[in-house]
């Protein structure tokens, strides 16, 4: 039986996600948009990601999110992560 997808209150949850990331990325670009059933989609651009592999970038972000959001991390369904060098 497939897992049931629950609706998330995006307006309540999105600020928690941003706060979880702002300590690590105080002045970098963090864009949060609403996905399916209120899920959070992230776009983060930071020079901290320069010279990291895609796997390293994803691991870095998900470690932060898991530590800060614990079980609620499941409400984040997409994280696009770029170094500033990638956008030149």
Chimera marker file (.cmm) of the C-alpha trace (Angstrom):
<marker_set name="trace">
<marker id="1" x="0.000" y="0.000" z="0.000" r="1" g="1" b="0" radius="0.5"/>
<marker id="2" x="1.481" y="3.381" z="-0.983" r="1" g="1" b="0" radius="0.5"/>
<marker id="3" x="2.187" y="5.884" z="1.794" r="1" g="1" b="0" radius="0.5"/>
<marker id="4" x="-0.436" y="8.567" z="2.202" r="1" g="1" b="0" radius="0.5"/>
<marker id="5" x="0.727" y="12.073" z="1.306" r="1" g="1" b="0" radius="0.5"/>
<marker id="6" x="-0.416" y="14.563" z="3.919" r="1" g="1" b="0" radius="0.5"/>
<marker id="7" x="-1.025" y="18.232" z="3.294" r="1" g="1" b="0" radius="0.5"/>
<marker id="8" x="1.485" y="20.609" z="4.892" r="1" g="1" b="0" radius="0.5"/>
<marker id="9" x="0.604" y="24.122" z="6.053" r="1" g="1" b="0" radius="0.5"/>
<marker id="10" x="3.146" y="25.851" z="3.807" r="1" g="1" b="0" radius="0.5"/>
<marker id="11" x="2.630" y="29.298" z="5.340" r="1" g="1" b="0" radius="0.5"/>
<marker id="12" x="3.420" y="27.907" z="8.774" r="1" g="1" b="0" radius="0.5"/>
<marker id="13" x="6.272" y="25.617" z="7.770" r="1" g="1" b="0" radius="0.5"/>
<marker id="14" x="8.220" y="27.749" z="5.251" r="1" g="1" b="0" radius="0.5"/>
<marker id="15" x="9.487" y="30.237" z="7.894" r="1" g="1" b="0" radius="0.5"/>
<marker id="16" x="10.802" y="27.322" z="9.989" r="1" g="1" b="0" radius="0.5"/>
<marker id="17" x="12.786" y="26.090" z="7.014" r="1" g="1" b="0" radius="0.5"/>
<marker id="18" x="14.217" y="29.525" z="6.292" r="1" g="1" b="0" radius="0.5"/>
<marker id="19" x="15.206" y="30.011" z="9.929" r="1" g="1" b="0" radius="0.5"/>
<marker id="20" x="16.896" y="26.608" z="9.943" r="1" g="1" b="0" radius="0.5"/>
<marker id="21" x="19.065" y="27.717" z="7.009" r="1" g="1" b="0" radius="0.5"/>
<marker id="22" x="19.721" y="31.376" z="7.866" r="1" g="1" b="0" radius="0.5"/>
<marker id="23" x="22.292" y="30.637" z="10.575" r="1" g="1" b="0" radius="0.5"/>
<marker id="24" x="24.487" y="28.931" z="7.982" r="1" g="1" b="0" radius="0.5"/>
<marker id="25" x="23.574" y="31.245" z="5.078" r="1" g="1" b="0" radius="0.5"/>
<marker id="26" x="22.836" y="34.678" z="6.611" r="1" g="1" b="0" radius="0.5"/>
<marker id="27" x="23.289" y="36.718" z="3.414" r="1" g="1" b="0" radius="0.5"/>
<marker id="28" x="23.036" y="34.107" z="0.685" r="1" g="1" b="0" radius="0.5"/>
<marker id="29" x="20.086" y="33.521" z="-1.609" r="1" g="1" b="0" radius="0.5"/>
<marker id="30" x="17.432" y="31.244" z="-0.160" r="1" g="1" b="0" radius="0.5"/>
<marker id="31" x="14.266" y="31.017" z="-2.205" r="1" g="1" b="0" radius="0.5"/>
<marker id="32" x="11.371" y="28.991" z="-0.830" r="1" g="1" b="0" radius="0.5"/>
<marker id="33" x="8.414" y="28.024" z="-2.964" r="1" g="1" b="0" radius="0.5"/>
<marker id="34" x="5.399" y="25.820" z="-2.464" r="1" g="1" b="0" radius="0.5"/>
<marker id="35" x="5.305" y="22.369" z="-3.977" r="1" g="1" b="0" radius="0.5"/>
<marker id="36" x="2.747" y="19.568" z="-4.061" r="1" g="1" b="0" radius="0.5"/>
<marker id="37" x="0.396" y="19.512" z="-1.046" r="1" g="1" b="0" radius="0.5"/>
<marker id="38" x="2.272" y="22.349" z="0.647" r="1" g="1" b="0" radius="0.5"/>
<marker id="39" x="5.711" y="20.760" z="0.441" r="1" g="1" b="0" radius="0.5"/>
<marker id="40" x="8.680" y="23.111" z="0.503" r="1" g="1" b="0" radius="0.5"/>
<marker id="41" x="10.982" y="23.525" z="-2.482" r="1" g="1" b="0" radius="0.5"/>
<marker id="42" x="14.317" y="25.255" z="-1.927" r="1" g="1" b="0" radius="0.5"/>
<marker id="43" x="16.755" y="27.124" z="-4.129" r="1" g="1" b="0" radius="0.5"/>
<marker id="44" x="19.972" y="28.065" z="-2.362" r="1" g="1" b="0" radius="0.5"/>
<marker id="45" x="22.891" y="29.921" z="-3.937" r="1" g="1" b="0" radius="0.5"/>
<marker id="46" x="26.028" y="30.401" z="-1.874" r="1" g="1" b="0" radius="0.5"/>
<marker id="47" x="29.780" y="30.641" z="-2.388" r="1" g="1" b="0" radius="0.5"/>
<marker id="48" x="30.040" y="27.948" z="0.312" r="1" g="1" b="0" radius="0.5"/>
<marker id="49" x="29.083" y="25.438" z="-2.380" r="1" g="1" b="0" radius="0.5"/>
<marker id="50" x="31.875" y="26.386" z="-4.769" r="1" g="1" b="0" radius="0.5"/>
<marker id="51" x="34.188" y="23.399" z="-5.314" r="1" g="1" b="0" radius="0.5"/>
<marker id="52" x="31.700" y="20.940" z="-3.754" r="1" g="1" b="0" radius="0.5"/>
<marker id="53" x="30.331" y="17.992" z="-5.669" r="1" g="1" b="0" radius="0.5"/>
<marker id="54" x="26.576" y="17.722" z="-6.090" r="1" g="1" b="0" radius="0.5"/>
<marker id="55" x="26.524" y="14.967" z="-3.478" r="1" g="1" b="0" radius="0.5"/>
<marker id="56" x="28.491" y="17.087" z="-0.986" r="1" g="1" b="0" radius="0.5"/>
<marker id="57" x="26.113" y="20.034" z="-1.482" r="1" g="1" b="0" radius="0.5"/>
<marker id="58" x="23.032" y="17.884" z="-0.959" r="1" g="1" b="0" radius="0.5"/>
<marker id="59" x="24.513" y="16.154" z="2.093" r="1" g="1" b="0" radius="0.5"/>
<marker id="60" x="25.443" y="19.524" z="3.596" r="1" g="1" b="0" radius="0.5"/>
<marker id="61" x="21.930" y="20.948" z="3.191" r="1" g="1" b="0" radius="0.5"/>
<marker id="62" x="20.087" y="17.834" z="4.340" r="1" g="1" b="0" radius="0.5"/>
<marker id="63" x="22.273" y="17.533" z="7.456" r="1" g="1" b="0" radius="0.5"/>
<marker id="64" x="21.310" y="21.070" z="8.447" r="1" g="1" b="0" radius="0.5"/>
<marker id="65" x="17.631" y="20.485" z="7.734" r="1" g="1" b="0" radius="0.5"/>
<marker id="66" x="17.500" y="17.171" z="9.597" r="1" g="1" b="0" radius="0.5"/>
<marker id="67" x="19.274" y="18.629" z="12.633" r="1" g="1" b="0" radius="0.5"/>
<marker id="68" x="16.977" y="21.650" z="12.808" r="1" g="1" b="0" radius="0.5"/>
<marker id="69" x="13.642" y="20.217" z="11.674" r="1" g="1" b="0" radius="0.5"/>
<marker id="70" x="13.935" y="16.595" z="12.840" r="1" g="1" b="0" radius="0.5"/>
<marker id="71" x="10.870" y="14.632" z="11.646" r="1" g="1" b="0" radius="0.5"/>
<marker id="72" x="9.392" y="17.692" z="9.926" r="1" g="1" b="0" radius="0.5"/>
<marker id="73" x="12.200" y="17.523" z="7.355" r="1" g="1" b="0" radius="0.5"/>
<marker id="74" x="9.875" y="15.261" z="5.340" r="1" g="1" b="0" radius="0.5"/>
<marker id="75" x="7.943" y="18.370" z="4.358" r="1" g="1" b="0" radius="0.5"/>
<marker id="76" x="10.926" y="19.531" z="2.260" r="1" g="1" b="0" radius="0.5"/>
<marker id="77" x="10.671" y="17.752" z="-1.061" r="1" g="1" b="0" radius="0.5"/>
<marker id="78" x="13.247" y="19.521" z="-3.247" r="1" g="1" b="0" radius="0.5"/>
<marker id="79" x="16.538" y="21.317" z="-2.670" r="1" g="1" b="0" radius="0.5"/>
<marker id="80" x="18.340" y="22.896" z="-5.619" r="1" g="1" b="0" radius="0.5"/>
<marker id="81" x="21.775" y="23.996" z="-4.437" r="1" g="1" b="0" radius="0.5"/>
<marker id="82" x="24.297" y="26.019" z="-6.449" r="1" g="1" b="0" radius="0.5"/>
<marker id="83" x="27.662" y="27.596" z="-5.839" r="1" g="1" b="0" radius="0.5"/>
<marker id="84" x="28.069" y="31.136" z="-7.103" r="1" g="1" b="0" radius="0.5"/>
<marker id="85" x="30.728" y="29.931" z="-9.545" r="1" g="1" b="0" radius="0.5"/>
<marker id="86" x="28.139" y="27.729" z="-11.255" r="1" g="1" b="0" radius="0.5"/>
<marker id="87" x="26.021" y="30.743" z="-12.207" r="1" g="1" b="0" radius="0.5"/>
<marker id="88" x="28.716" y="32.658" z="-14.050" r="1" g="1" b="0" radius="0.5"/>
<link id1="1" id2="2" r="1" g="1" b="0" radius="0.2"/>
<link id1="2" id2="3" r="1" g="1" b="0" radius="0.2"/>
<link id1="3" id2="4" r="1" g="1" b="0" radius="0.2"/>
<link id1="4" id2="5" r="1" g="1" b="0" radius="0.2"/>
<link id1="5" id2="6" r="1" g="1" b="0" radius="0.2"/>
<link id1="6" id2="7" r="1" g="1" b="0" radius="0.2"/>
<link id1="7" id2="8" r="1" g="1" b="0" radius="0.2"/>
<link id1="8" id2="9" r="1" g="1" b="0" radius="0.2"/>
<link id1="9" id2="10" r="1" g="1" b="0" radius="0.2"/>
<link id1="10" id2="11" r="1" g="1" b="0" radius="0.2"/>
<link id1="11" id2="12" r="1" g="1" b="0" radius="0.2"/>
<link id1="12" id2="13" r="1" g="1" b="0" radius="0.2"/>
<link id1="13" id2="14" r="1" g="1" b="0" radius="0.2"/>
<link id1="14" id2="15" r="1" g="1" b="0" radius="0.2"/>
<link id1="15" id2="16" r="1" g="1" b="0" radius="0.2"/>
<link id1="16" id2="17" r="1" g="1" b="0" radius="0.2"/>
<link id1="17" id2="18" r="1" g="1" b="0" radius="0.2"/>
<link id1="18" id2="19" r="1" g="1" b="0" radius="0.2"/>
<link id1="19" id2="20" r="1" g="1" b="0" radius="0.2"/>
<link id1="20" id2="21" r="1" g="1" b="0" radius="0.2"/>
<link id1="21" id2="22" r="1" g="1" b="0" radius="0.2"/>
<link id1="22" id2="23" r="1" g="1" b="0" radius="0.2"/>
<link id1="23" id2="24" r="1" g="1" b="0" radius="0.2"/>
<link id1="24" id2="25" r="1" g="1" b="0" radius="0.2"/>
<link id1="25" id2="26" r="1" g="1" b="0" radius="0.2"/>
<link id1="26" id2="27" r="1" g="1" b="0" radius="0.2"/>
<link id1="27" id2="28" r="1" g="1" b="0" radius="0.2"/>
<link id1="28" id2="29" r="1" g="1" b="0" radius="0.2"/>
<link id1="29" id2="30" r="1" g="1" b="0" radius="0.2"/>
<link id1="30" id2="31" r="1" g="1" b="0" radius="0.2"/>
<link id1="31" id2="32" r="1" g="1" b="0" radius="0.2"/>
<link id1="32" id2="33" r="1" g="1" b="0" radius="0.2"/>
<link id1="33" id2="34" r="1" g="1" b="0" radius="0.2"/>
<link id1="34" id2="35" r="1" g="1" b="0" radius="0.2"/>
<link id1="35" id2="36" r="1" g="1" b="0" radius="0.2"/>
<link id1="36" id2="37" r="1" g="1" b="0" radius="0.2"/>
<link id1="37" id2="38" r="1" g="1" b="0" radius="0.2"/>
<link id1="38" id2="39" r="1" g="1" b="0" radius="0.2"/>
<link id1="39" id2="40" r="1" g="1" b="0" radius="0.2"/>
<link id1="40" id2="41" r="1" g="1" b="0" radius="0.2"/>
<link id1="41" id2="42" r="1" g="1" b="0" radius="0.2"/>
<link id1="42" id2="43" r="1" g="1" b="0" radius="0.2"/>
<link id1="43" id2="44" r="1" g="1" b="0" radius="0.2"/>
<link id1="44" id2="45" r="1" g="1" b="0" radius="0.2"/>
<link id1="45" id2="46" r="1" g="1" b="0" radius="0.2"/>
<link id1="46" id2="47" r="1" g="1" b="0" radius="0.2"/>
<link id1="47" id2="48" r="1" g="1" b="0" radius="0.2"/>
<link id1="48" id2="49" r="1" g="1" b="0" radius="0.2"/>
<link id1="49" id2="50" r="1" g="1" b="0" radius="0.2"/>
<link id1="50" id2="51" r="1" g="1" b="0" radius="0.2"/>
<link id1="51" id2="52" r="1" g="1" b="0" radius="0.2"/>
<link id1="52" id2="53" r="1" g="1" b="0" radius="0.2"/>
<link id1="53" id2="54" r="1" g="1" b="0" radius="0.2"/>
<link id1="54" id2="55" r="1" g="1" b="0" radius="0.2"/>
<link id1="55" id2="56" r="1" g="1" b="0" radius="0.2"/>
<link id1="56" id2="57" r="1" g="1" b="0" radius="0.2"/>
<link id1="57" id2="58" r="1" g="1" b="0" radius="0.2"/>
<link id1="58" id2="59" r="1" g="1" b="0" radius="0.2"/>
<link id1="59" id2="60" r="1" g="1" b="0" radius="0.2"/>
<link id1="60" id2="61" r="1" g="1" b="0" radius="0.2"/>
<link id1="61" id2="62" r="1" g="1" b="0" radius="0.2"/>
<link id1="62" id2="63" r="1" g="1" b="0" radius="0.2"/>
<link id1="63" id2="64" r="1" g="1" b="0" radius="0.2"/>
<link id1="64" id2="65" r="1" g="1" b="0" radius="0.2"/>
<link id1="65" id2="66" r="1" g="1" b="0" radius="0.2"/>
<link id1="66" id2="67" r="1" g="1" b="0" radius="0.2"/>
<link id1="67" id2="68" r="1" g="1" b="0" radius="0.2"/>
<link id1="68" id2="69" r="1" g="1" b="0" radius="0.2"/>
<link id1="69" id2="70" r="1" g="1" b="0" radius="0.2"/>
<link id1="70" id2="71" r="1" g="1" b="0" radius="0.2"/>
<link id1="71" id2="72" r="1" g="1" b="0" radius="0.2"/>
<link id1="72" id2="73" r="1" g="1" b="0" radius="0.2"/>
<link id1="73" id2="74" r="1" g="1" b="0" radius="0.2"/>
<link id1="74" id2="75" r="1" g="1" b="0" radius="0.2"/>
<link id1="75" id2="76" r="1" g="1" b="0" radius="0.2"/>
<link id1="76" id2="77" r="1" g="1" b="0" radius="0.2"/>
<link id1="77" id2="78" r="1" g="1" b="0" radius="0.2"/>
<link id1="78" id2="79" r="1" g="1" b="0" radius="0.2"/>
<link id1="79" id2="80" r="1" g="1" b="0" radius="0.2"/>
<link id1="80" id2="81" r="1" g="1" b="0" radius="0.2"/>
<link id1="81" id2="82" r="1" g="1" b="0" radius="0.2"/>
<link id1="82" id2="83" r="1" g="1" b="0" radius="0.2"/>
<link id1="83" id2="84" r="1" g="1" b="0" radius="0.2"/>
<link id1="84" id2="85" r="1" g="1" b="0" radius="0.2"/>
<link id1="85" id2="86" r="1" g="1" b="0" radius="0.2"/>
<link id1="86" id2="87" r="1" g="1" b="0" radius="0.2"/>
<link id1="87" id2="88" r="1" g="1" b="0" radius="0.2"/>
</marker_set>
